[in-house]
Amino acid sequence: MSDQTLGAGPKRIDGRLKVTGQATYTADHQLDNKAHAYGVFSTISRGRITGLALEVARNMPGVIEIFHHGNFPALHHTPSSMAGGNKVEETRLPFEDERIYYDGQFVALVVAERFDQARAAAQAVTVRYEEETPRANLEQGLTAHGTREGKGNHSRGNAKQAFESGTHRMEATYTTPVETHNPMEMHATLAHWPNGRLQVFESSQGVVQQKGAMAKIFNLAPHKVEVISTFIGSGFGSKLWMWPHAVAAAAASREIGRPVELVVPRSQMFTTTGHRPETKQTLKLATDEQGRLVALSHHSISTTSCTDQYVETCGSVTKSLYSCDNVSVDHRTTQVNRGTPTSMRAPGAAPGLFALESAVDEMALAAGIDPLTFRLDQFADRDESQDLPFSSNHIRETAERAAERFGWHQRNPKIKSMREGREIIGYGMAACNWEALKRPCDAHVALRADGTVYASCATQDIGTGTYTIVAQTLVELTGVPFERIEVELGDTSYPKGPISGGSWTTATTLPAIAEATRHAIMELKTRAVRSGGPFDGVDVASLNFENGVLSHNGKQMSFAEVLSSMKLANAEGDAHTEGADTSKYSYRSFGTHFVEVRWDPLLANLRVARVVSAIDVGRVMNEKTARNQVEGAIVMGLGMAMFEHTEYDPRTARVVNNNYAEYLVPVHADQPEIDVILLDYPDTTFNEFGARGIGEIGITGLAAAVANAVYHATGIRVRDLPITKERLM
Ligand code: MOS
């Protein structure tokens, strides 16, 4: 049993269902009379619809209805508040008017009997537009629109003055492109209206938020909406908030009186379900004679849509990673004709640390200091941006242990100096960092008369292992093994749980599950000591519960026996736990990446050969899934460093590479040797389990470590992602 408790590394309890095809994803659900919808998507990026030719499509086989701005039902806007439980990223409703704001916007929706019929008819719809000149990229946005104040700015001391008077200085501008989330499972909605209630199956990282948004948009009492997301084929942030397709499917279903399924095609996942925006970041650092940082400024501009203000907070980590008296962090946005951006794994920090940790490398070299030494000397010991102590911070140990394992000290600092055969070897490093968050959460647990334990919560398992760590928590608290544990997640009919995002699911959900379990055990004890109960008259406080067994003075009974003896089905517990108190501590996670690149100038081949990363995320709840998270984040970071780049035609603002063939992500042949060291220091000021969450931190800093290694190998400082080989030729 010990291999199932917290801290062990048991396999995912839903793993077998997934690899045997028994896990039911959104588009797998079979509802009677289900119709299929397919979008007609705009082929311009800015302008208005002047006409729709629908006749051909209407007469095609199986077509039931075609919706567009002329006949779509009037709906309502959601206030879009996360605290209110109804957030969306794109606030405009589909088919709201004839305006076009981005390439790939829904302009019509064809509903047909079969998927292929809907798609064929959608392709037969002709749309006439009046086109306006779009803003296709960040630079065009700056020219046409300028910038707007973002959020999350910070200033202490006087960075400008300190920079002027610094001994060693560096100033550089870094850019990162749009990156698109490409989870394996495409966005999908299956909506129907049984008895006037709206039930939606969605591939979602946040069923509670979608329920709230749906209730506002369709003007329904919240209890009339249910959103279900039992399994999802990942999301990386694109499935945190509901997108227009879900509204379109639900409205279409109500109009035609049948269930409607809508799967967003891969090409439209590049336009209408969010992306990581383009950024341009200017870093200015200065040190004194000894190489101590005296000034640090990080000013960034990111792109947002013409309908919503999404801010990529690139300087979020810059505020607190290094000790520095004079810091200036500023975020601005510029509007372009693209869909609304959204969170993508480690929003803000991923592009932000590419710039910051590249700049720190440049600064260390300019000051003549080894980049590892420079960092070890200057990592902050407290959060200077909030003037609070860190709850728990082992960043120096992550750097030292990973450096040791990697062999950093064998590095010859001279550029192009390390060779093996034709290849030039480069070593680079960077810090990684992510905030630790904990939100309010409800949960329900039952000890059942058949000897099983049940838990439910309306959070989701997005593939990361949430089902499994909830089960591990139950094993720990009740002694019941996995085989007799049932966990249900991903349905708004369960108690309210958090979005699967922000790396806060573990720290948020497990304390609520634990509290509900303790309440269930107390309920069991309270029942057992009542008159007629098996422990009649015993003081509750002296009744012991361990490994599923109640005992007192030598008398022992399993909870199943206790409940059965009283003809009770179960003993239940409900709980509500609060978010973290952030007034006394700054809660963050820490880590360091070391990267070896190999550059073959003859073949112009660049590859990452090795990554060693040490991560400090508080207690590791499941060794296997935690390691998977960091390894996966490193691979995604490698994609960010070398491959990922959503390209827009500068004349039309249309996405050029909207498919798996041309949007490059790392494949098996690109995988380096990855060695992850998980520090395991429980952070019990944060929550009773001491876990801070692990999903995002691994991607932060990785691209900088690659860029720094590339500089060491080639002498070329690449400040614009991705680092493609032509930049090195
Ligand atoms: Mo994460 S970007 O909060 O899914």
Boltz pocket constraint, residues with backbone or C-beta under 6 A from the ligand:
constraints:
  - pocket:
      binder: B
      contacts: [[A, 205], [A, 235], [A, 236], [A, 237], [A, 238], [A, 240], [A, 343], [A, 344], [A, 345], [A, 346], [A, 347], [A, 500], [A, 501], [A, 502], [A, 503]]
      max_distance: 6.0
